[in-house]
């Protein structure tokens, strides 16, 4: 990893996560999956094409609507992309 790259951890409460999703036009369905606010049957997908639940959500990549899971593999891939 580049020495100039820095990853920080920020933790949000559930209510703050909902507010952030709202800013992106997203919501959470009855099963806990992130969905399009105007079409709750359309679940949001990660860059790998996986549906993502609110408790798995780590954030959105800068300049995109690429939702990232908080598992180790997804975060390593994100770090590599940011190098």
C-alpha positions as CSV (number, residue, x, y, z in Angstrom):
1,X,0.0,0.0,0.0
2,X,1.2,3.5,-0.8
3,X,2.4,5.4,2.2
4,X,0.3,8.4,1.2
5,X,-2.9,6.4,1.3
6,X,-4.9,6.6,4.5
7,X,-8.0,4.6,5.4
8,X,-10.1,5.8,8.4
9,X,-12.8,4.1,10.2
10,X,-16.0,6.0,11.0
11,X,-18.9,4.3,12.7
12,X,-22.4,5.4,12.3
13,X,-25.5,4.6,14.3
14,X,-28.4,2.8,12.6
15,X,-30.4,6.1,12.3
16,X,-27.4,7.9,10.8
17,X,-27.0,5.1,8.2
18,X,-30.7,5.5,7.2
19,X,-30.2,9.3,6.8
20,X,-27.1,8.8,4.7
21,X,-28.9,6.2,2.5
22,X,-31.7,8.7,2.1
23,X,-29.3,11.3,0.7
24,X,-28.4,8.7,-2.0
25,X,-32.1,8.0,-2.7
26,X,-31.9,4.6,-1.0
27,X,-33.9,2.9,1.8
28,X,-34.0,-0.4,3.6
29,X,-36.6,-3.1,2.9
30,X,-38.3,-5.4,5.5
31,X,-35.5,-7.9,5.1
32,X,-32.8,-5.4,5.9
33,X,-31.5,-5.0,2.3
34,X,-30.6,-1.6,0.9
35,X,-33.0,-0.8,-1.9
36,X,-33.9,2.1,-4.3
37,X,-36.2,4.5,-2.4
38,X,-38.5,4.9,-5.4
39,X,-38.6,1.2,-6.2
40,X,-38.2,-0.9,-3.0
41,X,-38.3,-4.2,-5.0
42,X,-34.9,-3.1,-6.6
43,X,-32.1,-4.1,-4.3
44,X,-28.8,-2.2,-4.4
45,X,-25.9,-4.3,-5.6
46,X,-22.2,-4.1,-4.7
47,X,-19.6,-3.8,-7.6
48,X,-19.5,-7.6,-7.5
49,X,-23.3,-7.9,-8.1
50,X,-24.2,-8.9,-4.5
51,X,-27.2,-7.6,-2.7
52,X,-26.2,-5.8,0.5
53,X,-27.9,-5.6,3.9
54,X,-27.7,-2.5,6.1
55,X,-25.5,-4.3,8.7
56,X,-23.0,-5.3,6.0
57,X,-22.7,-1.8,4.6
58,X,-19.4,-0.1,5.0
59,X,-20.0,3.0,2.8
60,X,-20.1,4.4,-0.7
61,X,-17.0,5.0,-2.8
62,X,-16.2,8.6,-3.4
63,X,-17.6,9.9,-6.7
64,X,-19.9,6.9,-7.3
65,X,-22.8,4.9,-6.1
66,X,-20.6,1.8,-5.6
67,X,-21.8,0.4,-2.3
68,X,-19.1,-1.5,-0.4
69,X,-19.6,-4.3,2.2
70,X,-17.6,-4.1,5.4
71,X,-16.1,-7.6,5.1
72,X,-12.3,-7.9,5.0
73,X,-12.1,-9.0,1.3
74,X,-14.3,-6.0,0.1
75,X,-12.3,-3.5,2.2
76,X,-9.0,-4.9,0.8
77,X,-10.3,-4.5,-2.7
78,X,-11.3,-0.9,-1.9
79,X,-7.9,-0.2,-0.5
80,X,-6.2,-1.5,-3.7
81,X,-8.5,0.7,-5.8
82,X,-7.6,3.7,-3.8
83,X,-3.8,3.2,-4.2
